[in-house]
Amino acid sequence: MGEKVVADAFDLSDRQRYRRKLHRCLEGLGRLLSERRFDRPRNLMGMEIELNLAGSDGMPKMMNGQVLERIASRDFQTELGMFNLEVNIVPHHLTGRVLDQLAEELRTGLGYADRKAGEVDAGIMMIGILPTLGSQDMVRSNLSDVDRYALLNDQMVAARGEDFSLDIEGVERLVCTSGSITPEAACTSVQLHLQVTPERFPDVWNAAQAVAAVQVALGANSPFLFGRELWRESRPPLFLQATDTRPPELQNQGVRPRTWFGERWIGSAFELFEENVRYFPPLLPICDEEDPLRVLDDGGVPRLQELVLHNGTVYRWNRPVYGLSDGVPHLRVENRVLPAGPTVADVIANTALYYGLVRALAEESRPVWTRMPFSAAAENFDTACRQGIEAELLWPRSGRSGGLTKVPAVKLVRDELLPLAAAGLDAWNIAPADRDHYLGIIEERCRRRTNGASWQADTYHRAREAGMGRQAALAAMTRRYGELMQDGEPVHTWPVGVPAP
């Protein structure tokens, strides 16, 4: 969805033509795979982080256009809501001191963006869901002034045929409706890309699915939405419901939602693209002039624009990506599980754990996904979103006995997964100093059973116990979060509570 999309209304023939083009793109992808036209392994990774804009009072600021004008860098772009930005880190080779290099680039870039935002009394907030957002902020007029967002909103509203319903029950319950997809903008995430060969893709994707629950349990940072305390990581249920084009009758029939964990382990990347075409109606039937099969017949490489655009409107937590670089096609696994924040150090620690684990698990002789049903991975993901760092997850028993056992996420990570992640980072040739430093942050997070979500909830409740009202406590907690985020120390070291007035 990063490309500029401009279109007016669509008619019936547009959708039929687009569907035909999608199937030609899919056939083209199949030919590229069978002809082994894809890029060689290059150990390339990329990162995107979605950000919030908040004022010194902790409240959202609907001014990404003004802030982006001042930042004036292609590394920063709009996101769905006017209170959102996104920063894109150029691809890096996974080797050496890349983790420290990423951390330094992020600190420099975010620091610069925050200073420029300060010129209009705004600041950069790296957090999964801004706690001070209210349902009154989630109106169509607060969508970013970009054609593709307005078009996507109008098409999703038309497909839904009625207001979107939010009903999330956690510590408290939130029930509300929205006439637009703007509530989805409340979700701000870290997206981790890994370029892989077609042969390696299914193992890496399966590994990413298997550890998605672990990522969420340790990295949860979104416990509040519209003034209510919900799940420890409330982005997934919010994203699912805010983009759900199915009216209740289709939900009752078991029609798949566009925000989707998936339903099975895979044997090829093609299966995911084919599922996206088979199951999900196009939202943006904008046809490119390219004929992908003719391009292939002439010896060229097609852009597969229709497939790429359609793929961007199916919100898998681990998404397949087709791309071109210098005219050579490649595949990426895009990991969309993690919330933004709390600090650069926490983000890079989460990054180290992910890249280490997927490398190690993808290379095991008896991979975890051969010893665990997919339904257990999906159940784990739901449990981790609800309970965060206190979650207990299903995991294969060690030894020959087989079967699953339920184990606290922090114990699973400390006893089994951290050594695997370290071995995976070694396989990437990550410098031992980087490996030990960032995995050490994960270990301490587990030891103290503290992450962004638990800190937010504990600090909010401390403020309430001190006599603050709900909204005042959320604002005070958000301001304190911003101060500690700027200080940069990992979240497990943060003192709980807000300073006395």
Summary of the structure (lengths in Angstrom):
residues: 501
radius of gyration: 22.0
end to end distance: 44.4
largest distance: 72.4
contacts: 1748
relative contact order: 0.15
helix: 49%
strand: 18%
